[in-house]
Amino acid sequence: MFSVILAVVMLFGAAGAPEPTSKPQAWSPDNIPWQKFDTDGSKYAVLEGDRDVPGTFSYAVFLPAGVYEHHWHTGDARVFIVKGALRVGFSENFDKSVMKSYPAGSFVFVPANAKHTMGADEDTLFFGTGIGPWATHEHPHHH
C-alpha cells in the first residue's frame, strides 16, 4: 500500500505543480518593517510585492495626529484603516472642508488619479494594496 501512495505522490509531484513564489506572511501593528520616515512623523512600508513593477503590492502607512497632505496615485488604492481614524476628502486642491472621517475597521477605495486630501486628527495606521508600477504625486505639504 505504501508504494502505491508513494507512486501517486511522485506522479503528481512530477506533473509540475507550480511552486508558490512567495511564502505566507502576516503583519500586525507591532511588527511592521518601516522603511521610510518623514520629518512630520509619518512612516511608510512596502509589506510585500514591489510598487515599481507590474503586479499587486501591499503597504502600511502611519500618520501622526495633525498631519495632512494632498496627493494622488497613478493606480487604484484599496485602504483598510487599522488604528485611529483616517480623514479623506476628494478635491482638486488641499481642502479640509470636504473631508470625512473613516475610523478603524473602515475600508476606502481611492480611484487612480483621484486627487485627495488625507490626514488624521489622531495617530492613525492603515494598510493598503495597489497595483504596480505605482507612483504618488504630492502637492506641497500643508499643516
matplotlib code that plots the C-alpha trace (Angstrom):
import matplotlib.pyplot as plt

x = [0.0, 2.8, 4.4, 1.1, 0.8, 4.5, 3.9, 0.9, 2.8, 5.7, 3.4, 1.7, 5.0, 6.4, 3.4, 5.0, 2.6, 3.7, 5.8, 4.5, 6.9, 6.2, 5.6, 2.6, 3.3, 1.3, 1.6, 0.1, 0.6, 3.5, 5.8, 5.7, 9.1, 9.0, 11.3, 10.5, 10.3, 9.1, 10.1, 6.4, 6.4, 4.6, 6.0, 5.7, 6.5, 6.0, 5.0, 5.0, 5.4, 7.1, 5.4, 7.8, 7.0, 3.7, 1.7, 0.0, 1.8, 0.7, 1.9, 1.4, 1.2, 1.3, 0.0, 0.6, -2.1, -2.3, -0.6, -2.4, -1.4, -2.9, -1.8, -2.9, -1.8, -1.2, -3.2, -6.3, -5.7, -7.6, -7.1, -8.1, -7.9, -6.4, -6.0, -7.2, -9.3, -8.2, -9.7, -10.1, -11.6, -11.7, -10.9, -8.6, -6.7, -5.9, -9.4, -10.1, -13.7, -14.7, -13.0, -14.8, -13.5, -13.1, -12.5, -10.6, -12.4, -13.3, -12.3, -11.8, -11.4, -9.4, -9.5, -6.4, -5.7, -8.4, -6.8, -7.4, -6.5, -5.6, -4.8, -5.5, -6.6, -5.3, -2.4, -3.6, -2.4, -3.7, -2.8, -3.3, -2.9, -2.1, -1.0, 2.4, 4.0, 2.7, 3.6, 2.3, 2.2, 2.2, 1.1, 3.2, 2.5, 0.0, -0.2]
y = [0.0, 2.4, 2.0, 2.9, 6.1, 7.0, 6.4, 8.7, 11.4, 11.1, 11.2, 14.4, 15.9, 15.3, 16.9, 20.3, 21.8, 25.4, 26.2, 29.2, 32.1, 33.7, 32.4, 33.1, 36.2, 38.3, 41.7, 43.4, 47.0, 45.7, 44.1, 46.5, 46.8, 50.6, 51.7, 55.4, 58.0, 61.5, 64.6, 65.1, 61.7, 59.7, 56.3, 54.1, 50.4, 48.1, 44.8, 42.5, 42.9, 45.8, 49.1, 49.7, 46.6, 45.1, 43.3, 43.7, 45.1, 45.9, 48.7, 50.3, 53.9, 55.6, 59.1, 61.0, 63.3, 66.6, 65.5, 66.4, 66.4, 66.5, 63.9, 61.4, 58.0, 56.6, 53.4, 52.5, 52.3, 50.0, 51.1, 49.4, 51.5, 49.6, 52.1, 55.7, 57.4, 58.3, 61.6, 61.7, 64.4, 64.4, 67.7, 69.3, 71.2, 70.9, 71.3, 70.1, 71.2, 68.2, 65.6, 62.7, 60.5, 56.8, 55.0, 51.8, 49.0, 51.1, 50.3, 53.1, 52.8, 55.6, 55.5, 56.2, 59.9, 60.9, 64.0, 63.8, 65.5, 62.9, 63.3, 62.4, 64.1, 61.2, 58.7, 56.5, 53.3, 51.9, 49.1, 49.4, 47.5, 48.8, 47.5, 48.5, 50.3, 52.9, 56.4, 59.0, 62.7, 65.2, 68.7, 70.8, 69.8, 71.9, 71.7]
z = [0.0, 0.9, -2.5, -4.3, -2.2, -2.9, -6.7, -6.6, -4.7, -7.2, -10.2, -9.0, -7.9, -11.4, -13.0, -12.5, -10.0, -9.8, -6.7, -4.8, -5.4, -2.0, 1.5, 3.7, 5.8, 8.3, 9.8, 12.8, 14.0, 16.2, 13.5, 10.5, 8.9, 8.5, 5.6, 5.1, 7.9, 7.1, 9.1, 10.1, 11.9, 9.2, 8.3, 5.2, 4.5, 1.5, 3.1, 0.1, -3.6, -5.4, -6.3, -9.2, -11.3, -12.7, -10.1, -6.7, -3.7, -0.1, 2.1, 5.5, 6.4, 9.9, 10.1, 13.4, 14.7, 12.8, 9.6, 6.4, 2.7, -0.7, -3.4, -6.0, -7.1, -10.6, -9.7, -7.6, -3.8, -1.5, 2.1, 5.3, 8.5, 11.4, 14.2, 14.7, 12.0, 8.5, 7.2, 3.4, 1.1, -2.7, -4.3, -6.9, -4.2, -0.5, 1.2, 4.7, 4.5, 2.2, 4.4, 6.0, 8.9, 8.5, 11.8, 12.4, 10.7, 7.6, 4.0, 1.5, -2.3, -3.9, -7.7, -9.8, -10.3, -7.8, -6.1, -2.4, 0.9, 3.5, 7.2, 10.7, 13.9, 16.0, 15.4, 12.5, 10.9, 7.7, 5.3, 1.6, -1.7, -5.1, -8.5, -9.8, -11.4, -8.9, -8.1, -5.7, -6.8, -3.9, -3.8, -1.3, 2.3, 4.3, 8.0]

ax = plt.figure().add_subplot(projection="3d")
ax.plot(x, y, z, "-o")
ax.set_aspect("equal")
plt.show()
